[in-house]
Amino acid sequence: MDRRKFFSDGLRDLFRDLMQSPVGRAVDRQLHGISNVLDPRGLDYMIEQSQPRDPLPEDHYARPPGALPDPDAFEKACTKCGDCETACPYGTIFQLDFRSGPLVNPESVPCHLCVDYPCIQACQDGALLPLQADEVPRFGQARLVQENCVNHPDNKYQRRRDSAGRQRHCTECKQACPVQGVVKYNAQKFPQFADFCTGCGLCAAACPALSIAIRIDPDIELTETE
């Protein structure tokens, strides 16, 4: 056996298992939150990727929960004070500059759909309004990049193993989804996202794939920032 390959494979498996553990995911979430403060384009933009992508266009972003749906009304109401940004416990909300107002990029740092929505409570300007009972904010639509999914045959080495050492199919996105029934699996074990997906990004954050396997396509009508 090639010793170099043996050790490289071992380190890769060790790192993968660490990042898929509760501790590893907690560290990953904190790093993304910190990176949102350092650069609002997100950690994936700051770290060189094997497949580099262009900077995200401004309309990739969404507004925080409870935002007035009409862009003009939101612009008039929001004073860009940053109170909602400060109130968010996950570093999800940010501002690109003094003109943009509060934004979220759930593909990079997800919205955790807090029970009490501290961002809304912090807004004193009427730009973020309380949600109705059982109402869930909508940011966009999750979309699978199938070739990067852990359940793709080419990526089986990324899968976790059961107690018997057998590889098992990944269901992390379904387990992370806060809305019941959004994520279902087809015959090939690929996740399918229903059209009532909120686009919160929790599935993307939970995805253990080494390359980005879940994208969040924004709702353009909710993401105008001018």
Order of alpha helices (4+ residues) and beta strands (2+ residues): alpha-alpha-alpha-alpha-alpha-beta-beta-alpha-beta-alpha-beta-beta-alpha-beta
